[in-house]
């Protein structure tokens, strides 16, 4: 894990969030190519919005990812964006 700090004006910060995303009713639907597609979609979201994904792992019914974000972003907005973009993605 990278421990460097980001700087902006007189601020020095390192904001990270560990998110767990589960499938509906914990169905075991994250298999093989579906898991890879969802990972790629999350990497695309991170590139668009300027997040840095530090680690990402998937299991059959959930996925974990650790990402670094900026001070202008809120965790609730990050969760909303990820859920909106990956819910209807197929």
C-alpha positions as CSV (number, residue, x, y, z in Angstrom):
1,X,0.0,0.0,0.0
2,X,1.3,3.4,-0.9
3,X,1.8,5.7,2.1
4,X,2.6,8.9,0.3
5,X,0.5,12.0,1.0
6,X,-1.2,14.2,-1.5
7,X,-0.7,17.9,-1.3
8,X,-3.1,20.7,-2.2
9,X,-2.4,24.3,-1.1
10,X,-1.5,23.9,2.6
11,X,-3.3,20.6,2.9
12,X,-1.5,17.2,3.2
13,X,-3.8,14.2,3.0
14,X,-4.2,10.6,2.2
15,X,-7.8,9.5,1.9
16,X,-8.6,5.8,1.3
17,X,-11.8,3.9,1.5
18,X,-12.4,0.1,1.6
19,X,-15.6,-0.8,-0.2
20,X,-17.4,-4.1,-0.3
21,X,-20.0,-4.6,-3.0
22,X,-22.3,-7.6,-2.8
23,X,-24.7,-9.0,-5.3
24,X,-28.5,-9.0,-4.7
25,X,-29.4,-11.8,-2.3
26,X,-25.8,-12.9,-2.3
27,X,-26.3,-14.8,-5.6
28,X,-23.1,-16.4,-6.8
29,X,-23.0,-14.5,-10.1
30,X,-19.5,-13.0,-10.2
31,X,-17.8,-15.9,-12.1
32,X,-15.1,-15.9,-14.7
33,X,-15.7,-13.3,-17.4
34,X,-18.5,-11.5,-15.5
35,X,-16.0,-10.7,-12.6
36,X,-13.4,-9.5,-15.2
37,X,-16.0,-7.3,-16.9
38,X,-17.1,-5.7,-13.6
39,X,-13.5,-5.1,-12.6
40,X,-12.8,-3.4,-15.9
41,X,-15.9,-1.2,-15.5
42,X,-14.7,-0.2,-12.0
43,X,-11.2,0.6,-13.4
44,X,-12.9,2.7,-16.1
45,X,-15.0,4.6,-13.5
46,X,-11.8,5.2,-11.5
47,X,-10.0,6.7,-14.6
48,X,-13.0,8.9,-15.4
49,X,-13.4,10.4,-11.9
50,X,-9.7,10.5,-10.9
51,X,-9.7,7.7,-8.2
52,X,-6.8,5.4,-7.7
53,X,-7.6,1.8,-7.2
54,X,-5.0,0.3,-4.8
55,X,-6.4,-3.3,-4.6
56,X,-9.4,-5.2,-5.9
57,X,-10.5,-8.8,-5.3
58,X,-13.6,-10.6,-6.3
59,X,-15.3,-13.7,-4.8
60,X,-18.4,-15.5,-6.1
61,X,-20.9,-13.2,-4.4
62,X,-19.0,-10.0,-3.5
63,X,-16.0,-7.9,-4.3
64,X,-13.6,-5.8,-2.3
65,X,-11.7,-2.7,-3.5
66,X,-9.5,-0.2,-1.8
67,X,-9.3,3.2,-3.5
68,X,-7.8,6.5,-2.9
69,X,-9.8,9.7,-3.5
70,X,-9.5,13.5,-3.4
71,X,-10.8,15.9,-0.7
72,X,-13.5,17.2,-3.0
73,X,-15.2,13.8,-3.3
74,X,-17.5,12.2,-0.7
75,X,-17.7,8.5,0.0
76,X,-21.4,8.5,-0.5
77,X,-20.9,10.0,-4.0
78,X,-18.3,7.3,-4.8
79,X,-20.6,4.5,-3.7
80,X,-23.5,6.1,-5.7
81,X,-21.4,6.3,-8.9
82,X,-20.1,2.8,-8.6
83,X,-23.6,1.3,-8.0
84,X,-25.2,3.3,-10.8
85,X,-22.5,2.4,-13.3
86,X,-22.3,-1.3,-12.5
87,X,-25.9,-2.2,-11.8
88,X,-27.2,-2.2,-15.3
89,X,-23.9,-3.0,-17.0
90,X,-23.9,-6.3,-18.9
